Amino acid sequence: MTNLSPLQFKATRKLLFFSIDALATEWGVAPRSIRRWEDGTLPIPATAAYALRLMLENANGEAAQPLLF
């Protein structure tokens, strides 16, 4: 799960219909942090990858697809 690529992070965020600003507000982080995770400037924290996976599971009502993580 910590091997989530920036592209996978961005695709999953969009799949959940979150803008960068909306996700930043939801998580209480700066939008620039999310932008940096998505452009590969900063590594994606394991907690962010985990939170995104939980959000996806909650949205689907089932376990996340293994292709995303």
Secondary structure as GFF3:
##gff-version 3
##sequence-region A 1 69
A	DSSP	alpha_helix	6	15	.	.	.	ID=ss1
A	DSSP	alpha_helix	20	27	.	.	.	ID=ss2
A	DSSP	alpha_helix	31	39	.	.	.	ID=ss3
A	DSSP	alpha_helix	46	60	.	.	.	ID=ss4
###
